[in-house]
Amino acid sequence: MIGMRSQSTAGFLGAVVAAIALAAAFIYGPSPSQLRNPTPPAAAQPQAAPAAEAAPAAPVPRGPVIREVPNN
């Protein structure tokens, strides 16, 4: 039967794609030792308190800027 041949081919290709995805998950995923013993976070560096709060910057104009031009 010709119909069964295409279904078998599709099933085989699906299994190949699934095997590649599973292999990539094992290769690029975290190792079990990393899951059991997570690395401690980096030591927090002391931050100096800001002397004065900075004023927010003026917003950047978007699009063409139209200004008044004096008529001389």
DRENBA-601597 format. One line per 2 residues: number of its first residue (from 1); their letters; for each residue z, y, x of N, C-alpha, C. Coordinates in steps of 0.2 Angstrom, whole numbers. Each point is the difference from the previous one (the first is absolute). Layout:
// DRENBA-601597
NUM) A) Z/Y/X/Z/Y/X/Z/Y/X; ...;
//
This chain:
// DRENBA-601597
1) MI) 0/-6/4/0/6/-4/0/6/4; -4/5/-1/-1/6/4/6/5/-2;
3) GM) 3/0/-6/5/4/-2/7/-2/4; 1/-6/1/6/-2/4/-1/2/8;
5) RS) -6/0/2/-1/2/7/2/7/1; -1/5/-4/1/7/1/8/1/-1;
7) QS) 3/-4/-5/7/0/-1/4/-2/6; -3/-6/3/4/-3/6/-1/5/6;
9) TA) -6/3/1/-1/5/5/5/6/-1; 1/3/-6/4/5/-1/7/-2/1;
11) GF) 2/-6/-2/7/-2/2/1/0/7; -5/-3/4/1/0/7/1/6/3;
13) LG) -5/5/-2/1/7/3/6/3/-2; 3/-1/-6/6/3/-2/6/-3/4;
15) AV) 0/-6/2/5/-3/4/-1/3/7; -6/1/3/0/3/7/3/7/0;
17) VA) -2/4/-5/3/7/-1/7/0/0; 3/-5/-4/7/0/-1/4/-2/7;
19) AI) -4/-5/3/3/-2/7/0/6/5; -5/4/0/-1/6/4/6/5/-2;
21) AL) 1/1/-6/5/5/-2/7/-3/2; 1/-6/-1/7/-3/2/1/0/7;
23) AA) -5/-1/4/0/0/7/2/8/2; -4/4/-3/1/7/2/8/3/-2;
25) AF) 2/-3/-5/7/2/-2/5/-3/5; -1/-6/3/4/-3/5/0/4/6;
27) IY) -6/2/2/-2/3/7/3/7/0; -1/4/-6/2/7/0/7/1/-3;
29) GP) 3/-5/-3/6/1/-4/6/0/5; 6/2/-2/6/-1/4/1/-7/2;
31) SP) 3/-1/6/2/-7/1/7/-1/-3; 2/-7/-1/6/-1/-4/6/3/4;
33) SQ) 0/0/7/6/3/3/0/7/-1; -5/4/-1/0/7/-2/3/1/-7;
35) LR) -1/-5/-4/3/0/-7/8/-1/0; 2/-5/4/7/-1/1/4/5/3;
37) NP) -3/3/6/4/4/4/-4/7/0; 0/4/-5/-4/6/1/3/5/5;
39) TP) -5/4/3/2/4/6/5/6/-3; 5/2/3/4/5/-2/-4/7/0;
41) PA) 2/4/-4/-4/7/0/2/4/6; -4/4/2/1/4/6/6/4/-1;
43) AA) 3/2/6/6/4/-1/-2/7/-2; 4/3/-5/-2/6/-3/1/5/5;
45) QP) -5/5/2/1/5/5/3/6/-4; 5/3/3/4/6/-3/-5/5/-1;
47) QA) 0/3/-5/-5/6/-2/4/6/0; -3/5/4/4/7/0/-1/3/-7;
49) AP) 5/4/-2/-1/3/-7/-4/6/1; -4/1/-4/-5/6/0/4/7/0;
51) AA) -1/5/4/4/6/0/-1/4/-6; -6/0/-3/-2/4/-6/-6/-4/-3;
53) EA) 0/0/-7/-5/-4/-3/-6/4/0; -6/-3/2/-6/3/1/-3/2/-7;
55) AP) -3/6/0/-4/2/-6/-6/-5/-1; -1/-2/-6/-6/-4/-1/-7/4/2;
57) AA) -4/-4/3/-7/3/2/-4/2/-6; -4/6/1/-4/2/-6/-5/-6/-1;
59) PV) -2/-1/-6/-5/-5/-2/-7/2/3; -3/-5/2/-7/1/3/-5/1/-6;
61) PR) -4/6/0/-4/1/-5/-6/-5/0; -2/-2/-6/-5/-5/-1/-6/3/-3;
63) GP) -6/-2/2/-6/3/-3/-1/7/3; -5/4/-3/-2/6/3/5/5/-1;
65) VI) 2/4/5/5/6/-1/-4/6/-2; 2/3/-5/-3/6/-3/5/6/1;
67) RE) -2/5/4/5/6/1/-4/6/-2; 5/5/-2/-3/6/-2/-3/4/6;
69) VP) -6/3/-1/-3/4/5/-1/7/-2; 3/5/4/0/7/-2/-7/2/0;
71) NN) -2/5/-5/-7/3/0/1/7/3; -3/0/6/0/7/4/-7/3/-1;
//
